[in-house]
Amino acid sequence: MGTFEYSFPPLRPAEVSTAYRHAHNDYAQFAVETGLIGCAIFFVILVTTTRHAWDLIKDPRSKSARAVAVAWLYAAVGFALHSTGDFNLQIPANAGILMVLIGLIHACSQGRNNYPGR
């Protein structure tokens, strides 16, 4: 991570002479920096988190867990759209918010499995 400015020059078209530090597209930058394996891991994390969030939304027992799940879904859509035209997740505060929400979803999902009757 953080090696885009070093890994992009071999892939850069000849007519582009400017050195870029970021791709201005998180998906392209992530793909260049981590390759297929990193992209696959990130995709699995996002799909798993979204599946857990959807299960929390359907569970009527915890309103606070449902609120966290809705926050995750809104944030995920917002980050997904914003990342297509800007290097949104290269900003530590934005990446931190995304990681905190992922952690909260998984923590709420674990707590959901500990309810009586499960």
C-alpha positions in Angstrom: 0.0 0.0 0.0 1.2 3.5 -0.7 3.4 2.5 -3.6 1.3 3.8 -6.5 3.8 6.5 -7.5 6.5 3.8 -7.9 4.4 1.0 -9.4 2.5 3.1 -12.0 5.3 4.5 -14.2 5.9 1.1 -16.0 2.2 1.0 -16.8 1.9 4.7 -17.8 1.2 5.5 -21.4 4.1 7.2 -23.2 2.2 10.5 -23.8 1.7 11.0 -20.0 4.9 12.5 -18.7 3.6 13.7 -15.3 4.4 11.7 -12.2 1.2 11.0 -10.2 1.2 10.2 -6.5 -2.5 9.0 -6.5 -4.7 7.5 -9.2 -7.8 9.7 -8.4 -9.7 6.4 -8.5 -9.4 4.2 -5.4 -10.2 1.1 -7.4 -7.4 1.6 -9.9 -4.9 2.6 -7.2 -5.8 -0.4 -5.1 -5.5 -2.8 -8.1 -2.1 -1.4 -9.0 -0.8 -1.5 -5.5 -2.1 -4.9 -4.3 -2.9 -6.9 -7.5 -5.6 -9.5 -7.9 -5.0 -11.1 -4.5 -5.4 -7.8 -2.6 -8.5 -6.9 -4.6 -10.1 -10.3 -3.9 -9.4 -10.0 -0.2 -10.9 -6.5 -0.1 -14.0 -7.7 -2.1 -14.5 -10.6 0.3 -14.3 -8.3 3.3 -16.9 -5.9 1.8 -19.3 -8.6 0.7 -19.1 -10.4 4.1 -19.6 -7.1 6.0 -22.6 -6.2 3.8 -24.1 -9.6 4.3 -23.8 -9.3 8.1 -25.3 -5.8 7.9 -28.2 -7.0 5.9 -28.8 -9.8 8.5 -28.7 -7.2 11.3 -31.3 -5.0 9.5 -33.7 -7.9 9.2 -33.2 -8.8 12.9 -35.9 -7.0 15.0 -34.2 -7.6 18.4 -31.6 -4.8 18.4 -32.4 -1.3 17.2 -28.9 -0.1 17.9 -27.3 -2.9 15.8 -29.9 -2.1 13.0 -28.8 1.6 13.2 -25.1 0.6 12.8 -26.0 -1.7 9.8 -27.9 1.1 8.1 -25.0 3.5 8.7 -22.7 0.9 7.1 -24.9 0.5 4.0 -25.1 4.3 3.5 -21.4 4.7 4.1 -20.5 1.8 1.8 -22.6 3.3 -1.0 -21.1 6.8 -0.4 -17.6 5.5 -0.3 -18.1 3.3 -3.4 -19.4 6.2 -5.5 -16.9 8.7 -4.2 -14.0 6.4 -4.8 -14.6 6.2 -8.5 -13.5 9.8 -9.0 -11.3 10.6 -6.1 -8.7 9.0 -3.8 -11.1 9.0 -0.9 -9.7 6.1 1.0 -6.1 7.5 0.9 -7.3 10.0 3.4 -6.6 8.4 6.9 -9.8 9.8 8.5 -12.0 8.4 5.7 -10.3 5.0 5.8 -10.5 5.0 9.6 -14.3 5.6 9.5 -14.7 2.7 7.0 -12.6 0.4 9.2 -14.5 1.4 12.4 -17.8 0.6 10.7 -16.6 -2.7 9.4 -15.5 -3.6 13.0 -18.8 -2.5 14.4 -20.8 -4.6 12.0 -18.8 -7.7 12.8 -19.0 -7.0 16.5 -22.8 -6.5 16.3 -23.1 -9.7 14.2 -21.2 -11.7 16.8 -23.4 -10.3 19.6 -26.5 -11.2 17.6 -25.4 -14.9 17.6 -25.2 -14.8 21.4 -28.9 -14.0 21.9 -31.0 -16.7 23.7 -32.8 -18.9 21.3 -30.0 -18.9 18.7 
